[in-house]
Amino acid sequence: MSLYYVQKLLYQINRDPYVRNRFETDFKSLLDEYTLSDEEIAALQQPDIGLLYIMGVNGQILMHYAAMCGYEWSEYLEAMRAALREHGQVRAGLYATVWE
């Protein structure tokens, strides 16, 4: 998993109109510039906000991406809850569950 690159891409989509336009018009070419797994690409393309959360994407970055994709606040929160039920705990990043 390449959490760093997913978050970098989402941050740039959220902040840079040029990158956002490329995401909307030339998705494959843009993603070729990042080291992403097939699962990450599919989650970005759908978009699967819940799975991106489970992968470990930071909530601040993910919140803006979800809004761009048309999610209302309550839908965003429910997507994360549903993903926890379906996929289990967050895998990496700030929200990862650490068992000792």
N, C-alpha and C positions, 0 to 999 in steps of 0.2 A: 504494500500500500504506500502511496506517495502523498500523504496528508499535506505536506508542505506545498506541493505543487497544486493540489486542489484548492487550498486556501489562497495561494498566490493568484491563481486564475480568478477565483470568485472576487477577491479584493479588487483586482484590476477591472473585472466586468462591472463591479459596483461603482468604480471611481473614474474610469477612463472611457469616454464616449466612443473612441476609436475601437477599443477592445470589445466593448459591448456590441457595436455594429458588426464587427467581425464574428462575434459569437452568434448573432442573429442571422447573418448572411453567409458565413463561410466557416461553419462550426468545425468541420473536420480539419481544415487547414490550420485553424487556430489551435486546436487540441494537439496537433502534431508538434507544436512548440513546447509541450509540457510532457513530462514523464508520468503517465497516468495508466492505471490498470483498466481492464475492460469493465470491471464493476464500477469504477469511478466514472468512466465515460458514460455508461448507461444511466447512472444516477444523475449526472449532470444533464443529460439529454432529455430525460423523462419530463420534468425534473422530479426526483424522489428526495424531497427535503428530509424526510425521516431517515432514510438510509445515509444521506450525507451527514446527518447528525450522529448516527451510530458509528460512522467511520471516524468521527472526531472533529468535524469542521466546527470552528469556533462559532458560538451562537450569534455574536455581533456581526460577523461576516455573513453567516447563513441567513440571518433575519433580513438583511437588505436584498440578498439574492431571492429569497422567498417572495418578498414584496414585489420585486421586479417581475417575478413569474406569476403574479396575480393572487398570491395567498393573502387572505385576511389574517389578522393577528390570531384569532381563535383557531383557524385552520392550520396555521404554522405550529402553534402549541400542540394541537391534536396530532399533527403529523409526527412530531417527536415522541409523543406518548404511544402512538400506535406502533412506531418503529421499535420502541423499547419492548413492547409486548411481542412483536413478531421476531425481532432479531436478537434480543437480549441486550446486555449492557453495552455502553459506548466502548469502542475498541481502543481508541488512542486519543491523544490530545488532552486538553484541560479537563474535560468531563469524564475521562476514563475511570472506571472503577478499578481500584488497586486492592488486591487481596494479599494479605501478608500471612 
